Amino acid sequence: MTVARRLAAVAGAGLLAGFFLCLPAQAQEAQPGAAAAVRKVGTVKSITGNTLVVKPDSGADANVTVADSTRILRVAPGQTDLKSATPMQLSEVQAGDRVLVRGAPGSAADPLVAATIVVIKATDVSQKQQQQLQDWQRRGAGGIVTAVDAASGSITVASTPTVSYVVKTSPSTGFLRYAADSIKFSDATKGSFDQIKAGDQLRARGNRSADGKEVAAEEVISGTFRNIAGTVAGIDTANSTVTVKDILAKKTVVVKLTAESQMRKLPAQLAQRIAFVLKGSAPGAPGSGNPPAAGSGGNSPGGGPGAGGQRPGGQPDFQQMINRLPAVTLADLQKEDAVMIVSTTGTGASEVTAITLLSGVEQILTASPNGMGAAALLSGWNLSAPGGEGGPQ
């Protein structure tokens, strides 16, 4: 599953949560006297006759009997009440649909006899997620947090060593926080503004100001991650690990590669362009503030217009550049290769898990001997979901 799809899955869960959290009181009103009603929220696993097998968000699977008197209502993702709900038939419910079931305890074989089933169709969720993905691509921005102003609710974020902007939050802004030991978006939890600190990596979705220097955030996802830059000291293909001499932490670290890890190799031309960013000396280099030379193809790694993920207004998106590069494997790495890695912080053990590993970065590390400029560039290569890749709920 891609980064975009994982984040979209989290977004889908958020769409459901907003409705299901406010529904119980309404459902209770529809069933006066049902004080002992059982409530299940989950996903339809299978349907046989008039019985649904529901996989709850927690706990064991539940068999749900649908009676002739059972009300089945369809609501749209993001809907927060039943005012716009439409009746539907059991034959329209499919495996993969999200449901809230309320009813009375049944027999041992059928623990729940449904009085009301509220359904959010999987197809509706998928369509909503796709809309969100497109919106994150269009209005998403990411980077490393350089300052937090709690009084104004603003966060200063550097997208490159030379380009920063301010994320403006409000009471309506939604926050999501990554787990310390997981690169999975599905393991992210509801967050808050006060969890965000300098050095965190952050992705925001919202409208930009006319000058592009501020983002009015509707949603923010953030996390504390580790930036590693150095050379490969050892490769263990059997255990899918690589040992790196980290010039940032000035020690050796073992990095685990998983199916979720993104591995790319920068072509020499693109690595040189990024090195210019760190030196701040190349006309037309990404983030240099200088316009590209005529016929240079902008910031495109391949020379074609826009191929490098150039944002409207001239600001580059390094994640889009990287997403367009062909993937490599652990077998493609060699000792002494220069690498830049974004990883989890881990939970105290020496081994961390790679989120993104880039090789072919010798010129970048040469341009930034202490690795700090490289670390700033790494910031956009972790949470930059689709070009931004998705969005939290």
C-alpha positions as CSV (number, residue, x, y, z in Angstrom):
1,M,0.0,0.0,0.0
2,T,1.4,3.4,-0.9
3,V,1.9,6.3,1.4
4,A,-1.0,8.0,-0.2
5,R,-3.4,5.1,0.3
6,R,-2.3,4.5,4.0
7,L,-3.0,8.1,4.8
8,A,-6.2,8.0,2.9
9,A,-7.2,5.0,5.1
10,V,-6.7,7.1,8.2
11,A,-8.7,9.8,6.6
12,G,-11.5,7.4,5.9
13,A,-11.5,6.3,9.6
14,G,-11.8,9.9,10.6
15,L,-14.7,10.4,8.3
16,L,-16.5,7.6,10.1
17,A,-15.5,8.7,13.6
18,G,-17.2,12.1,13.3
19,F,-20.5,10.5,12.5
20,F,-20.4,7.5,14.8
21,L,-19.3,9.4,17.8
22,C,-22.3,11.6,17.7
23,L,-24.8,9.0,16.6
24,P,-25.5,7.0,19.8
25,A,-27.8,9.6,21.3
26,Q,-29.8,9.9,18.1
27,A,-30.1,6.2,17.7
28,Q,-31.2,5.9,21.3
29,E,-34.0,8.4,20.6
30,A,-35.2,6.2,17.8
31,Q,-35.4,3.3,20.2
32,P,-37.1,4.5,23.4
33,G,-36.7,2.2,26.3
34,A,-33.7,0.3,24.8
35,A,-31.5,1.0,27.7
36,A,-29.7,-2.4,27.4
37,A,-29.1,-1.9,23.7
38,V,-25.8,-3.4,22.3
39,R,-23.8,-1.1,20.0
40,K,-21.2,-2.3,17.5
41,V,-19.1,-0.1,15.1
42,G,-17.0,-1.9,12.5
43,T,-16.8,-3.3,9.0
44,V,-19.0,-5.8,7.3
45,K,-16.9,-8.9,6.8
46,S,-19.5,-11.2,5.1
47,I,-23.3,-11.5,4.5
48,T,-25.2,-14.8,4.5
49,G,-29.0,-14.6,4.1
50,N,-30.2,-12.2,6.8
51,T,-27.0,-12.4,8.9
52,L,-24.1,-10.0,8.8
53,V,-20.7,-10.8,10.2
54,V,-19.2,-7.6,11.5
55,K,-15.6,-7.1,12.4
56,P,-15.7,-4.5,15.1
57,D,-13.0,-1.8,15.6
58,S,-12.3,-3.7,18.8
59,G,-13.2,-7.1,20.0
60,A,-14.2,-10.3,18.3
61,D,-16.3,-10.6,15.2
62,A,-20.1,-10.3,15.8
63,N,-23.0,-12.1,14.1
64,V,-25.8,-9.6,13.5
65,T,-29.3,-10.8,12.6
66,V,-31.3,-8.5,10.4
67,A,-35.0,-8.8,11.2
68,D,-37.9,-7.6,9.0
69,S,-38.3,-4.6,11.4
70,T,-34.6,-3.6,11.3
71,R,-34.1,-0.1,10.0
72,I,-31.2,0.2,7.5
73,L,-30.0,3.7,6.8
74,R,-27.3,5.0,4.5
75,V,-25.3,8.1,5.4
76,A,-22.6,9.9,3.5
77,P,-19.0,10.1,4.8
78,G,-18.7,13.2,7.0
79,Q,-22.4,13.3,7.8
80,T,-22.9,14.0,11.5
81,D,-26.6,13.2,11.9
82,L,-29.5,11.2,10.4
83,K,-31.3,14.1,8.9
84,S,-30.1,13.3,5.4
85,A,-29.9,9.5,5.8
86,T,-31.7,7.5,3.2
87,P,-33.4,4.0,3.7
88,M,-31.7,1.1,2.0
89,Q,-32.2,-2.6,1.6
90,L,-30.1,-5.4,3.1
91,S,-29.3,-6.5,-0.5
92,E,-27.5,-3.2,-1.0
93,V,-25.1,-3.8,1.9
94,Q,-21.7,-5.3,0.9
95,A,-18.6,-6.6,2.5
96,G,-16.3,-3.7,3.2
97,D,-19.0,-1.3,4.1
98,R,-18.7,0.5,7.5
99,V,-21.7,0.1,9.9
100,L,-23.0,1.1,13.2
101,V,-25.4,-1.5,14.6
102,R,-27.7,-1.1,17.5
103,G,-30.0,-3.8,18.8
104,A,-30.8,-6.3,21.5
105,P,-28.6,-9.2,22.6
106,G,-29.6,-12.4,20.9
107,S,-28.8,-16.0,21.3
108,A,-25.2,-17.4,21.8
109,A,-25.0,-18.0,18.0
110,D,-26.5,-14.6,17.1
111,P,-25.3,-12.2,19.8
112,L,-27.0,-9.2,18.3
113,V,-30.4,-8.7,16.7
114,A,-30.3,-5.4,14.9
115,A,-32.9,-2.7,15.5
116,T,-31.0,-0.1,13.5
117,I,-28.1,-0.4,11.1
118,V,-26.4,2.8,9.8
119,V,-24.2,2.2,6.8
120,I,-21.4,4.2,5.2
121,K,-20.7,2.6,1.8
122,A,-17.2,1.6,1.1
123,T,-17.6,3.1,-2.4
124,D,-18.6,6.4,-0.9
125,V,-15.6,6.4,1.5
126,S,-13.3,5.6,-1.5
127,Q,-14.7,8.5,-3.5
128,K,-14.3,10.8,-0.5
129,Q,-10.7,9.7,0.1
130,Q,-9.9,10.3,-3.6
131,Q,-11.2,13.8,-3.3
132,Q,-9.0,14.3,-0.2
133,L,-5.9,13.0,-1.9
134,Q,-6.4,15.4,-4.7
135,D,-6.9,18.2,-2.2
136,W,-3.7,17.3,-0.4
137,Q,-1.9,17.4,-3.6
138,R,-3.3,20.8,-4.4
139,R,-3.2,22.4,-1.0
140,G,-0.7,20.4,1.0
141,A,2.6,21.7,2.3
142,G,5.3,20.0,4.5
143,G,8.6,20.5,6.1
144,I,10.5,20.6,9.4
145,V,9.2,22.7,12.3
146,T,11.6,25.5,13.2
147,A,9.4,27.5,15.7
148,V,6.1,27.1,17.5
149,D,4.1,30.1,18.8
150,A,1.4,28.8,21.1
151,A,0.0,32.3,21.7
152,S,-0.9,32.8,18.1
153,G,-1.4,29.1,17.2
154,S,1.2,29.4,14.4
155,I,4.0,27.1,13.4
156,T,7.0,28.0,11.3
157,V,8.0,25.3,8.9
158,A,11.1,25.1,6.6
159,S,10.4,23.2,3.4
160,T,14.0,23.6,2.2
161,P,17.1,25.2,3.8
162,T,16.1,28.5,2.2
163,V,12.3,28.4,2.0
164,S,10.0,28.7,5.1
165,Y,6.3,29.5,5.6
166,V,4.0,29.8,8.6
167,V,1.2,27.4,9.3
168,K,-1.7,29.2,11.0
169,T,-4.0,26.9,13.1
170,S,-7.4,27.6,14.6
171,P,-9.8,25.8,17.0
172,S,-11.3,24.0,14.0
173,T,-7.9,22.6,12.8
174,G,-7.7,18.8,13.0
175,F,-4.4,17.3,14.3
176,L,-3.0,13.8,13.9
177,R,0.2,12.5,15.5
178,Y,2.5,9.6,14.3
179,A,3.5,6.9,16.7
180,A,7.1,6.9,17.8
181,D,7.8,3.3,16.7
182,S,5.7,3.0,13.6
183,I,5.8,4.3,10.0
184,K,2.2,3.3,9.4
185,F,-0.3,6.0,9.1
186,S,-2.9,3.6,10.4
187,D,-1.0,3.7,13.7
188,A,-1.2,7.5,14.0
189,T,-3.5,8.8,16.7
190,K,-5.4,12.0,17.4
191,G,-3.0,14.8,18.2
192,S,-3.0,18.3,19.5
193,F,-1.2,21.6,18.9
194,D,0.9,21.4,22.1
195,Q,2.5,18.1,21.0
196,I,4.3,19.9,18.1
197,K,7.8,21.1,18.7
198,A,10.8,22.4,16.9
199,G,12.5,19.6,14.9
200,D,9.3,17.7,14.2
201,Q,8.2,17.0,10.7
202,L,4.8,18.4,9.7
203,R,2.4,18.3,6.8
204,A,-0.5,20.8,6.6
205,R,-3.5,21.1,4.3
206,G,-5.2,24.5,3.8
207,N,-5.3,27.7,1.7
208,R,-2.2,29.6,1.1
209,S,-1.9,33.3,1.4
210,A,-1.4,35.3,-1.8
211,D,2.3,35.6,-1.2
212,G,2.6,31.9,-0.4
213,K,4.1,32.6,3.0
214,E,1.2,31.4,5.2
215,V,-1.1,28.4,5.2
216,A,-4.4,28.5,7.0
217,A,-4.4,24.9,8.2
218,E,-7.6,22.8,8.1
219,E,-5.6,19.7,9.0
220,V,-2.1,19.0,10.4
221,I,-0.2,15.8,10.7
222,S,3.1,15.8,12.6
223,G,5.6,13.5,14.2
224,T,9.1,13.3,15.6
225,F,11.4,11.4,13.3
226,R,15.1,10.9,12.9
227,N,17.2,12.2,10.1
228,I,20.3,10.0,9.2
229,A,22.9,11.0,6.7
230,G,26.2,9.2,6.2
231,T,27.8,6.2,4.5
232,V,26.9,2.5,4.4
233,A,29.1,0.5,6.7
234,G,27.4,-2.9,6.3
235,I,24.5,-4.6,4.7
236,D,22.5,-7.6,6.1
237,T,20.2,-8.8,3.4
238,A,18.9,-11.7,5.5
239,N,17.6,-9.4,8.2
240,S,16.8,-6.5,5.8
241,T,19.1,-4.1,7.7
242,V,21.8,-1.6,6.7
243,T,24.4,-0.2,9.1
244,V,25.1,3.5,8.5
245,K,27.9,5.8,9.9
246,D,25.6,8.7,10.8
247,I,27.4,12.1,10.4
248,L,24.5,13.8,12.2
249,A,24.6,11.8,15.4
250,K,28.3,10.9,14.9
251,K,27.7,7.3,15.6
252,T,26.8,4.0,13.8
253,V,23.1,3.1,13.5
254,V,21.3,0.0,12.3
255,V,18.4,0.8,10.0
256,K,15.6,-1.8,9.3
257,L,14.1,-1.8,5.9
258,T,10.5,-3.0,5.6
259,A,7.9,-3.3,2.8
260,E,6.6,0.1,3.9
261,S,10.1,1.7,3.4
262,Q,10.6,3.9,0.4
263,M,13.9,3.4,-1.4
264,R,15.1,5.6,-4.2
265,K,18.4,6.6,-5.9
266,L,19.0,10.2,-7.0
267,P,20.4,10.6,-10.5
268,A,23.6,12.6,-10.5
269,Q,22.0,15.6,-12.2
270,L,19.3,16.0,-9.6
271,A,21.8,15.4,-6.7
272,Q,23.9,18.2,-8.1
273,R,20.8,20.5,-8.3
274,I,20.0,19.8,-4.6
275,A,23.6,20.3,-3.7
276,F,23.3,23.8,-5.2
277,V,20.4,24.4,-2.8
278,L,22.7,23.8,0.1
279,K,25.4,26.0,-1.4
280,G,22.8,28.6,-2.5
281,S,24.9,29.4,-5.5
282,A,23.0,28.1,-8.6
283,P,20.7,30.2,-10.7
284,G,17.5,28.3,-10.9
285,A,18.4,25.8,-8.3
286,P,15.4,24.6,-6.2
287,G,14.9,27.0,-3.3
288,S,17.7,29.4,-4.4
289,G,15.3,32.2,-5.1
290,N,16.8,32.7,-8.5
291,P,14.8,32.0,-11.7
292,P,15.8,29.0,-13.8
293,A,17.8,29.7,-16.9
294,A,16.0,29.7,-20.1
295,G,15.3,26.3,-21.5
296,S,16.4,24.6,-18.3
297,G,13.1,22.9,-17.7
298,G,12.6,24.5,-14.3
299,N,13.4,22.2,-11.4
300,S,12.7,19.0,-13.3
301,P,15.2,16.3,-12.7
302,G,14.7,15.1,-16.2
303,G,14.7,18.5,-17.8
304,G,11.0,18.5,-18.7
305,P,8.7,21.2,-17.5
306,G,7.2,20.3,-14.1
307,A,8.7,16.9,-13.9
308,G,10.5,17.9,-10.7
309,G,7.3,18.6,-8.8
310,Q,7.5,22.4,-9.1
311,R,4.6,24.0,-7.2
312,P,2.6,26.9,-8.5
313,G,4.5,30.1,-7.7
314,G,8.0,28.4,-8.2
315,Q,8.4,26.5,-4.9
316,P,9.7,23.0,-5.5
317,D,8.2,19.9,-3.9
318,F,11.1,17.4,-3.3
319,Q,8.7,14.6,-2.4
320,Q,7.2,14.7,-5.9
321,M,10.7,14.6,-7.3
322,I,11.4,11.5,-5.3
323,N,8.1,9.8,-6.0
324,R,8.9,10.0,-9.7
325,L,12.3,8.2,-9.3
326,P,12.4,4.4,-9.9
327,A,12.5,2.3,-6.7
328,V,15.6,0.4,-5.7
329,T,16.2,-2.5,-3.3
330,L,18.6,-3.4,-0.6
331,A,20.5,-5.5,-3.1
332,D,21.3,-2.2,-5.0
333,L,23.2,-0.7,-2.1
334,Q,26.9,-1.2,-1.6
335,K,29.4,-0.4,1.2
336,E,30.5,3.2,1.3
337,D,27.5,4.4,-0.6
338,A,26.3,7.8,0.7
339,V,22.7,7.7,2.0
340,M,20.1,10.0,3.5
341,I,17.4,8.4,5.6
342,V,14.2,9.5,7.4
343,S,13.4,6.9,10.1
344,T,11.3,6.3,13.2
345,T,12.8,7.5,16.4
346,G,12.4,4.0,17.8
347,T,11.6,3.1,21.4
348,G,15.0,3.0,23.0
349,A,16.6,0.1,21.0
350,S,19.5,0.9,18.7
351,E,17.7,-0.2,15.6
352,V,15.3,2.2,13.8
353,T,12.9,1.6,10.9
354,A,13.5,3.5,7.6
355,I,10.6,5.5,6.1
356,T,12.6,6.9,3.2
357,L,16.2,5.9,2.1
358,L,17.9,7.9,-0.6
359,S,21.2,6.8,-2.2
360,G,23.2,8.6,-4.8
361,V,23.6,11.6,-2.5
362,E,27.4,12.0,-2.4
363,Q,27.2,15.5,-3.9
364,I,24.6,16.6,-1.3
365,L,26.7,15.4,1.7
366,T,29.8,17.1,0.2
367,A,27.9,20.3,0.0
368,S,26.8,19.9,3.6
369,P,29.7,18.3,5.4
370,N,28.0,18.4,8.8
371,G,24.8,17.1,7.4
372,M,22.6,19.8,8.8
373,G,21.6,21.2,5.4
374,A,20.8,17.6,4.2
375,A,18.7,17.1,7.3
376,A,16.6,20.1,6.4
377,L,16.0,18.7,2.9
378,L,15.1,15.4,4.4
379,S,12.2,17.0,6.2
380,G,10.0,17.1,3.2
381,W,10.6,13.5,2.3
382,N,8.6,11.9,5.1
383,L,5.2,13.5,5.7
384,S,4.8,14.9,2.2
385,A,2.0,12.6,1.5
386,P,0.8,12.7,-2.2
387,G,2.9,15.3,-3.4
388,G,1.3,15.4,-0.2
389,E,-0.3,12.0,-0.4
390,G,-3.4,12.1,1.7
391,G,-4.6,13.9,4.8
392,P,-5.5,13.3,8.3
393,Q,-8.9,13.6,9.9
